[in-house]
Every structure is written in C-alpha cells, then in structure tokens.
Amino acid sequence: MRRNEYRPGLALALQDTLKTFIAGITLGHIVRLGEWIAFEGKEGMVTDINWARTTIQTVEGLLGALAGAAYVPAVNLPFRGPKDAEGAAGWMRLAERSAHFLCALSAGRMTRLAVETWGLPEDLLRPVAVAAAKGALEANTPEVVNYVNAMHVAGERGLSVSETRHEEPGHFARSIRVSLESAGVRSRVHATLFAGREARVVEVDDRPLEFRPEGTVVFLRNRDVPGVIGKVGTILGEGGINISRFHLGRRERGGEAMAVIEVDFATDAETLDALRSLPEILSVRVIELV
C-alpha cells in the first residue's frame, strides 16, 4: 500500500500569456529541446529530437487542460502521462464525478479529500487524485479549476489531498474510493468501471447503492419504511418530472435508506419542497453530474 499527501505549490495557469508568447514563432531555424515553435498550423513545445523525428507537445493540449477540458497530455500537468492515456481518462472522469457528487452532499468548508485505488497501475494514482480535487472544487470557487491548477487551488482553500494505492484488488478487480470531509462530517463513494468503460458508483457511505454518475440525479436520504417509493414517484410525476431509473440502498432493515433517482431534467423548487415535506424524507439534493 502506498500513501501520499500533498499540499501543492504554485501551478501555471496563464492561458492568455501563453497564447501571446507562442504567437508568430516559425520553424525557420534549428530547434532545441524545450523550444516553443509553430509548424504547419500546430504550435507547441519540442519535447524530443533524434535523427528520425522531432516530437512536439502541442499547445492545444495545454490550453485544453487550462480551460478545464477532459484529460489531455499537457506539458505542465502535475503528473506524468500514464502509459494508458485512454484508460486514464475513464478513471479520471469517474473520480471527478464521484468527488463532485460528494461535494453536492457536503455542508460547510471542505477540509480533507482522500483518494484510494485498488488494482490500478501506480501511474494512475496521481491523475485520479488530481481529477477528484478538480471535481470537489470546481463548484465551490469562482475561479476556473482544471487539471493543471486543481492541487494548487486545493492548497489555497485549505483542502488537504491524500492518495493511497492498494495493490491488491478489493470487492472489484479495479476500483476507487473518494472520501470528502466537511464540517467534521465525512462522506465517501466507492466506484468502478465495468468492462473498463461503464462508470458505476457502487457504494455511498458504505451502503450498497449502484448508479451511473451522469446527468441529473435526485439524491434522497429517507427512513426505511413502506410507501416511500410510491409517494416520491407521485410527487415527481405531478411535477412533470420523468424518472429514467430509481436506485435504492440501505444497510439494515428499518434504518436509514438512500435513493438515487435519475431524471430527465432538474426538478423545480415547488417539487423539491413537496419531497422535503414528506415525514419519511430526511434530506433531498439535486445534483448535476456532467
């Protein structure tokens, strides 16, 4: 098991400056490693030179990361590019959405984010942690948070980020767990990729609860008593909200239960108030997982 904790320093996030810096550079002279050049409509940094080829890290990748795009191998990402970049993108998206989900459930200032992996290569640990930091922060700060600056923003906001890699598989051959602590309360999500592609959350706060982390979901905490599903469905139907999937989870009979309801679009305030008025409902959240 490997565990790291980071309190990051300054990260580069000067998109406009970069655009100005690289403008007008031409390939009219001998190039050197680290030099920014423009050639055949592409602009970027020379990262490798040998007798057969010159490799350029294009600036599109860098600017894409600065703008918060999905994973791209930008030159100043705070990790080395994983061997399986396509596979890394899937796990990073899963970590980001898992953290975003937990952020929507939190109350108060976030203080600690913990990321664990089971069965994943070592070179995926840091990218997954960076993606989780981005997901936790981007809805709680006025600045743009991306893979380049996420760890720096976390440090500025007082959010510590820890990383732990378990070499042996857990309940699944490969999986991640993201935990977020705010106002002294910790919540966590366990998630995996089925067949290496299909994203699934499989546990929330140690309760079995499987759903796709995408689109608009209504998250409920409720008392585990008869009639809840019918009442919730009726209220959503009366509000014109179509349910695409309804997922339930509980730890023991008669205790606290959870539900994730995938809907076609966000519910209005009147419908949410009607749900909260039910004596069986403990809390309601509407979460956009995009």
Sequence and secondary structure as in RCSB ss.txt:
>XXXX:A:sequence
MRRNEYRPGLALALQDTLKTFIAGITLGHIVRLGEWIAFEGKEGMVTDINWARTTIQTVEGLLGALAGAAYVPAV
NLPFRGPKDAEGAAGWMRLAERSAHFLCALSAGRMTRLAVETWGLPEDLLRPVAVAAAKGALEANTPEVVNYVNA
MHVAGERGLSVSETRHEEPGHFARSIRVSLESAGVRSRVHATLFAGREARVVEVDDRPLEFRPEGTVVFLRNRDV
PGVIGKVGTILGEGGINISRFHLGRRERGGEAMAVIEVDFATDAETLDALRSLPEILSVRVIELV
>XXXX:A:secstr
 EEEEE        HHHHHHHHTT  S S   TT EEEETTEEEEEEEE SS EEEEEHHHHHHHHTT S    T
T SS   S HHHHHHHHHHHHHHHHHHHHH  S EEEEEEEEES  GGGHHHHHHHHHHHHHTTS SS   TTTH
HHHHHHTT EEEEEEESS  SSSSEEEEEEEETTEEEEEEEEEETTTEEEEEEETTEEEEE   EEEEEEEEE  
TTHHHHHHHHHHHTT  EEEEEEEESSTTSEEEEEEEESS   HHHHHHHHTSTTEEEEEEEEE 
